[in-house]
Amino acid sequence: WTEGVACRGADCVLPVTNVLADHVRARGVPDARIQVIANGINRAHFAQAPTRNEAKVRVGLQGRLVLGFTGFVRDWHGVDRVVDWMATSEAPGHTHLLVVGDGPVRESLEQQAQRLGLAGRVSFTGVIHRDQVPAHVAAFDVALQPAVTPYASPLKLMEYLVLGKAILAPATPNLQEVLTHEDNALLFDESAPCGMQDALTRLCRDDALRARLAASAEDTVTRQDLTWLGNARRVVHLVERLA
């Protein structure tokens, strides 16, 4: 499995979601040998991130409502749907899409933005050093997870949470292991034709909702102990129990 750790000595498997654990069970691994441990974040790496307004100034996006996405953006991520939405009357005129990263669809997204008259409202940082990521993500008003691999525990989601961002994501079982609709994220129905767009409109037009989701997102890291140290403690406890 690409997202999971096999503990050969203890004869156990550590999948990052319960959804992935179901796949492991389907391959014949008994429940007693499965321990779900979600991905976490190194809090120290994000501790010195600037405030949102400071971060916007640094990246030249002051006065903008910043929609942000981090990572290697591919076609299946659905960022093109965000660009299409930005060209509608539902999108506030000061929205700006900032992609912190790069990817194989960068050129097509830039061409799409140009075609829709949004060339000045969509930007990519390109590949940047990991130490620069917190200062860029700090600028986000809305953190985008438009689509997800069904069994994954996305690392970008942990970055969004630790920096206290208003998260937009699909209501998939794996994400709902961490996210709760209207508590620490605004979740949408993937099967609804305009589910993501309607949720994005609501989130961009409701300052109080964004603030509430952002505060709860940051608290989630503490409540669920979604940290490297927390995961280390879980693994140590598991090994001690098995020993």
C-alpha positions as CSV (number, residue, x, y, z in Angstrom):
1,W,0.0,0.0,0.0
2,T,1.2,3.4,-0.9
3,E,-0.3,5.0,2.3
4,G,0.3,2.7,5.2
5,V,3.2,1.2,7.2
6,A,3.8,-2.5,7.7
7,C,5.3,-3.4,11.1
8,R,7.0,-6.6,10.2
9,G,8.4,-7.3,13.6
10,A,5.1,-6.9,15.3
11,D,3.2,-8.4,12.3
12,C,0.8,-5.5,12.0
13,V,-0.3,-2.9,9.4
14,L,-0.9,0.8,10.0
15,P,-3.2,2.2,7.4
16,V,-3.9,6.0,7.4
17,T,-7.7,5.7,7.2
18,N,-10.4,3.3,8.0
19,V,-11.3,3.2,4.3
20,L,-7.8,2.0,3.6
21,A,-8.1,-0.5,6.5
22,D,-11.1,-2.0,4.8
23,H,-8.9,-2.7,1.7
24,V,-6.3,-4.3,3.9
25,R,-9.0,-6.5,5.5
26,A,-10.2,-7.5,2.1
27,R,-6.7,-8.8,1.4
28,G,-7.1,-11.1,4.3
29,V,-5.4,-9.2,7.2
30,P,-7.3,-9.8,10.4
31,D,-8.6,-6.9,12.5
32,A,-6.2,-7.7,15.3
33,R,-3.2,-6.8,13.1
34,I,-4.6,-3.5,11.8
35,Q,-4.2,-0.2,13.6
36,V,-5.4,3.0,11.8
37,I,-3.2,6.0,12.3
38,A,-4.0,9.1,10.3
39,N,-1.3,11.3,8.8
40,G,-0.2,14.2,11.0
41,I,1.7,17.4,10.9
42,N,5.0,18.8,12.4
43,R,3.6,21.7,14.3
44,A,7.1,23.3,14.7
45,H,7.4,23.6,11.0
46,F,4.3,25.9,10.9
47,A,4.8,27.7,14.2
48,Q,6.4,30.8,12.7
49,A,3.9,31.3,9.8
50,P,2.8,34.9,9.3
51,T,-0.7,36.1,9.9
52,R,-3.1,35.9,6.9
53,N,-2.8,39.6,6.1
54,E,1.0,39.6,6.4
55,A,1.2,36.6,4.2
56,K,-1.0,38.3,1.6
57,V,1.3,41.3,1.5
58,R,4.3,39.0,1.0
59,V,2.7,37.3,-2.0
60,G,1.2,40.5,-3.4
61,L,-2.4,39.5,-2.8
62,Q,-3.5,42.1,-0.3
63,G,-7.2,43.0,-0.6
64,R,-7.9,39.7,-2.4
65,L,-10.1,36.8,-1.2
66,V,-7.5,34.0,-1.6
67,L,-8.6,30.5,-2.6
68,G,-5.6,28.2,-2.1
69,F,-4.5,24.8,-3.2
70,T,-1.2,23.1,-2.3
71,G,0.6,20.3,-4.0
72,F,1.2,18.7,-7.3
73,V,-2.0,19.5,-9.1
74,R,-3.4,16.9,-11.5
75,D,-6.4,16.7,-13.7
76,W,-8.4,14.6,-11.2
77,H,-8.0,17.3,-8.5
78,G,-10.8,19.3,-10.2
79,V,-9.1,22.7,-9.9
80,D,-10.5,23.5,-13.3
81,R,-14.0,23.6,-11.8
82,V,-12.8,26.3,-9.4
83,V,-11.5,28.4,-12.3
84,D,-14.8,27.9,-14.1
85,W,-16.7,29.1,-11.0
86,M,-14.5,32.2,-10.7
87,A,-15.8,33.3,-14.1
88,T,-19.4,33.2,-13.0
89,S,-21.4,36.0,-11.3
90,E,-21.5,33.9,-8.2
91,A,-17.8,34.5,-7.5
92,P,-16.8,37.7,-5.7
93,G,-14.8,39.9,-8.1
94,H,-11.8,40.0,-5.7
95,T,-11.3,36.2,-5.5
96,H,-7.8,35.0,-6.5
97,L,-6.7,31.4,-6.9
98,L,-3.2,30.7,-5.6
99,V,-1.8,27.2,-6.3
100,V,1.2,26.6,-4.1
101,G,3.1,24.1,-6.2
102,D,3.1,22.9,-9.8
103,G,1.8,20.0,-11.8
104,P,1.0,18.5,-15.2
105,V,-2.2,20.6,-15.6
106,R,-0.6,23.9,-14.8
107,E,-0.4,25.0,-18.5
108,S,-4.0,24.0,-19.2
109,L,-5.3,25.8,-16.1
110,E,-3.3,29.0,-17.1
111,Q,-4.8,28.8,-20.6
112,Q,-8.3,28.3,-19.1
113,A,-7.8,31.3,-16.9
114,Q,-6.6,33.4,-19.9
115,R,-9.6,32.2,-22.0
116,L,-12.1,33.2,-19.3
117,G,-10.5,36.6,-18.7
118,L,-9.0,35.5,-15.3
119,A,-5.3,35.6,-16.2
120,G,-4.6,38.1,-13.4
121,R,-6.6,36.1,-10.8
122,V,-4.9,32.7,-11.1
123,S,-1.3,32.2,-10.1
124,F,1.1,29.4,-9.4
125,T,4.2,29.5,-7.2
126,G,5.8,26.6,-9.1
127,V,7.9,24.2,-7.0
128,I,9.1,25.9,-3.8
129,H,11.2,24.8,-0.9
130,R,9.2,23.1,1.9
131,D,10.3,25.8,4.3
132,Q,8.4,28.4,2.2
133,V,5.1,26.5,2.2
134,P,3.7,27.8,5.6
135,A,4.2,31.4,4.6
136,H,2.2,30.9,1.4
137,V,-0.6,28.7,2.8
138,A,-1.0,31.3,5.6
139,A,-2.4,33.7,2.9
140,F,-5.4,31.4,2.1
141,D,-8.9,32.5,3.1
142,V,-10.4,29.3,1.7
143,A,-8.3,26.1,1.5
144,L,-9.3,23.8,-1.4
145,Q,-9.5,20.1,-1.4
146,P,-11.8,19.8,-4.5
147,A,-11.3,16.0,-4.8
148,V,-9.5,13.2,-3.0
149,T,-8.3,9.7,-3.5
150,P,-11.0,7.6,-1.7
151,Y,-8.7,6.0,0.8
152,A,-6.2,8.8,1.4
153,S,-5.3,10.9,4.4
154,P,-4.1,14.0,2.5
155,L,-1.0,15.8,3.8
156,K,-2.3,19.1,2.4
157,L,-5.4,18.7,4.7
158,M,-3.1,18.6,7.7
159,E,-1.4,21.8,6.6
160,Y,-4.8,23.5,6.2
161,L,-5.9,22.4,9.6
162,V,-2.7,23.4,11.5
163,L,-2.8,26.9,10.0
164,G,-6.5,27.4,10.8
165,K,-8.0,27.6,7.3
166,A,-11.6,27.5,6.2
167,I,-11.6,24.2,4.3
168,L,-13.8,23.2,1.4
169,A,-13.8,19.4,0.7
170,P,-16.0,16.6,-0.6
171,A,-18.0,14.6,2.0
172,T,-16.2,11.4,1.4
173,P,-15.9,8.7,4.1
174,N,-12.1,9.0,4.4
175,L,-12.2,12.8,4.9
176,Q,-15.1,12.5,7.3
177,E,-12.8,10.6,9.6
178,V,-11.2,14.0,10.3
179,L,-13.6,16.6,9.0
180,T,-17.1,17.4,10.2
181,H,-19.5,19.4,8.0
182,E,-20.0,23.0,9.3
183,D,-17.7,22.3,12.2
184,N,-14.1,22.3,10.9
185,A,-14.9,22.3,7.1
186,L,-17.7,22.9,4.6
187,L,-18.3,19.6,2.9
188,F,-20.2,19.1,-0.4
189,D,-21.9,16.2,-2.1
190,E,-19.7,15.0,-4.9
191,S,-22.7,13.6,-6.8
192,A,-24.5,17.0,-6.9
193,P,-23.9,18.7,-10.3
194,C,-23.0,22.0,-8.6
195,G,-22.2,20.8,-5.1
196,M,-18.7,22.2,-5.0
197,Q,-19.6,25.4,-6.7
198,D,-22.6,26.1,-4.4
199,A,-20.5,25.4,-1.3
200,L,-17.7,27.6,-2.6
201,T,-20.2,30.5,-3.2
202,R,-21.5,30.2,0.3
203,L,-18.1,30.1,1.9
204,C,-16.8,33.1,-0.1
205,R,-19.8,35.2,0.8
206,D,-20.0,34.4,4.5
207,D,-17.1,35.9,6.5
208,A,-18.5,34.6,9.8
209,L,-18.7,31.1,8.5
210,R,-15.1,31.2,7.3
211,A,-13.9,32.5,10.6
212,R,-15.8,29.8,12.6
213,L,-14.6,27.0,10.4
214,A,-11.0,28.3,10.6
215,A,-11.0,28.4,14.4
216,S,-12.4,24.9,14.6
217,A,-9.9,23.6,12.0
218,E,-7.0,24.8,14.1
219,D,-8.5,23.2,17.2
220,T,-8.9,19.9,15.4
221,V,-5.1,19.3,15.4
222,T,-5.1,19.4,19.2
223,R,-8.4,17.6,19.7
224,Q,-7.4,14.7,17.5
225,D,-3.6,15.0,18.1
226,L,-2.9,15.0,14.4
227,T,0.8,15.6,14.9
228,W,4.1,13.7,14.3
229,L,4.6,13.5,18.0
230,G,1.0,12.2,18.5
231,N,1.6,9.5,15.9
232,A,4.9,8.6,17.5
233,R,3.2,8.1,20.8
234,R,0.6,5.9,19.2
235,V,3.2,3.7,17.6
236,V,5.2,3.4,20.8
237,H,2.0,2.5,22.7
238,L,1.2,-0.1,20.1
239,V,4.7,-1.7,20.2
240,E,4.6,-1.7,24.0
241,R,1.2,-3.4,24.0
242,L,2.4,-6.0,21.5
243,A,5.6,-6.6,23.4
